[in-house]
Amino acid sequence: MPPEQAPPDKMRLDKWLWAARFFKTRSLATQAIGHGRVKLAGERVKPAREVRPGDRLDIHIGDFAWTLTVRALAKQRGPAPLAQALYEEDPDSHARRQQ
């Protein structure tokens, strides 16, 4: 793969959340991070913090909470099936959301 086509090895947290379709806009993702609703490895971070595959995120949106592992990064926002391939949800997190 030519370098310009290779997926990035790190990207901004707000951009990743938008690409993974947790938020409709990067602005909303930035606000959620600023309000402490998104944590990286259990810690509050800034929107510009870089994420890499393998990082653990806790995301709270309304009544829903996700605990997930970043699996991949995307150069741009794609359709929902591709967005879902960017992360793997913790089984306990999935079970809690299903209740």
Residue pairs with C-beta under 8 A, 6 or more apart in sequence:
7 72
7 73
7 74
7 75
8 73
8 75
9 52
9 73
10 50
10 51
10 52
10 73
11 19
11 50
11 51
11 73
12 47
12 48
12 49
12 50
12 51
13 29
13 33
13 38
13 40
13 45
13 46
13 47
13 48
13 49
13 50
13 51
14 26
14 29
14 30
14 33
14 47
14 48
15 26
15 29
16 51
16 70
16 73
16 74
16 86
17 23
17 26
17 29
17 32
17 33
17 38
17 59
18 24
18 25
18 26
18 29
18 77
19 73
19 74
19 76
19 77
19 78
19 83
19 86
20 74
20 83
20 84
20 86
20 87
21 77
21 80
21 83
21 84
22 29
22 59
22 61
22 66
23 29
23 32
23 61
29 38
29 47
30 47
32 38
32 59
32 61
33 45
33 46
33 47
34 46
34 47
36 44
37 59
37 60
37 61
38 45
38 57
38 58
38 59
38 60
39 45
39 57
39 58
40 49
40 51
40 55
40 56
40 57
41 55
41 56
42 56
42 58
51 57
51 70
51 73
52 70
52 73
53 70
53 71
53 72
53 73
54 69
54 70
55 69
55 70
56 67
56 68
56 69
56 70
57 66
57 67
57 68
57 69
57 70
57 87
58 65
58 66
58 67
59 65
59 66
59 68
64 97
65 93
65 96
65 97
66 89
66 93
66 97
67 89
67 90
67 92
67 93
68 87
68 88
68 89
68 90
68 93
69 87
69 88
69 90
70 86
70 87
71 85
71 86
71 87
71 88
72 85
72 86
73 86
74 82
74 83
74 86
77 83
